[in-house]
Amino acid sequence: MTKPIEFYFWPTPNGWKASVALEEMGLPYEVKLINIGKGEQFAPEFLAISPNNRMPAIVDPEGPDGAPVSVFESGAILMYLARKTGRFYGSSERERIAVEEWLMWQMGGVGPMAGQAHHFLKYAPVMDPPQVLPYAQDRYRGEVARLYKVLDTRLAENEYVAGDFYSIADMAIWPWASLWEGQQQTLEDKPHFARWLETVGAREGVKAGRALHAELRQTPQENKESHKVLFGRKE
């Protein structure tokens, strides 16, 4: 009997990447919640698995050669799970190159830029004292818009991000892209992006991964105490 993967998770876009992948691949897993608003990511036992104090992370008791292995960083988790199952990574070297290109594009671009947009547009204005920084808001709002236009152009000629097949690249990008409204973006000028958002969001695995412990999500206004932990605020 296959042993479940230990899944260290909190319902955020980066957490959803791995929860979607686990659901899509039909892998058994056991959730171990890491409440990042309470600082549980700094616990020594978690740092032993994820030394950068970020979730998600996994421990696969049936790793390479049947020995346990831990994996941190959402992109690395997606690649590991795709290799483990032989799914969602393309069927040729050219397809795998495309998957990795767009996965790295998400890791180095969409994730960090959308994350900063969320911070300056949603969190900073409700801090005590409020931090409304128009330059930072414009900078990251504009960069996210540029990235989504790049994606829209790509999707004008491809059903999915890496080609005509659904892959871990889609799983990586969709969680952040699905929050486009909070990033103050528009869809009217990005019809292919809008089509892809709906197509991917309708998948059962995506819906299940997105719904995992969704009741624990809070708005910046609902949990201001978390700002001290998440952003090093000392007030």
Summary of the structure (lengths in Angstrom):
residues: 235
radius of gyration: 17.9
end to end distance: 50.7
largest distance: 55.2
contacts: 748
relative contact order: 0.16
helix: 56%
strand: 8%
